Amino acid sequence: MALWVVLVSWQHPQQAVMLAVSLGGYAATTGTLAGAMAGALHGCRWVPDAWWDNLQQEDPQPAAAG
């Protein structure tokens, strides 16, 4: 599934990762694989700053709405 996503969205790596995750199932694994393949094609400069910032937080879970 991840390979298919990258093949159809190879020019838009961020879109490819978001599509891979939105397909459900093993979303984290599929998104990780799509991101790795996109990184192999494009390097890491395409990764949005917000994604990097989220990795640096101690608690990467979004705040609960309420």
Secondary structure as the mmCIF struct_conf table of DSSP 4:
data_model
#
loop_
_struct_conf.conf_type_id
_struct_conf.id
_struct_conf.beg_label_comp_id
_struct_conf.beg_label_asym_id
_struct_conf.beg_label_seq_id
_struct_conf.end_label_comp_id
_struct_conf.end_label_asym_id
_struct_conf.end_label_seq_id
HELX_RH_AL_P HELX_RH_AL_P1 ALA A 2 VAL A 8
BEND BEND1 SER A 9 SER A 9
TURN_TY1_P TURN_TY1_P1 TRP A 10 GLN A 11
HELX_RH_AL_P HELX_RH_AL_P2 PRO A 13 SER A 22
TURN_TY1_P TURN_TY1_P2 LEU A 23 LEU A 23
BEND BEND2 GLY A 25 TYR A 26
HELX_RH_AL_P HELX_RH_AL_P3 ALA A 27 HIS A 42
BEND BEND3 CYS A 44 CYS A 44
TURN_TY1_P TURN_TY1_P3 ARG A 45 TRP A 46
BEND BEND4 VAL A 47 VAL A 47
HELX_RH_AL_P HELX_RH_AL_P4 ASP A 49 GLN A 56
BEND BEND5 GLN A 57 GLU A 58
BEND BEND6 GLN A 61 GLN A 61
HELX_LH_PP_P HELX_LH_PP_P1 PRO A 62 ALA A 65
#
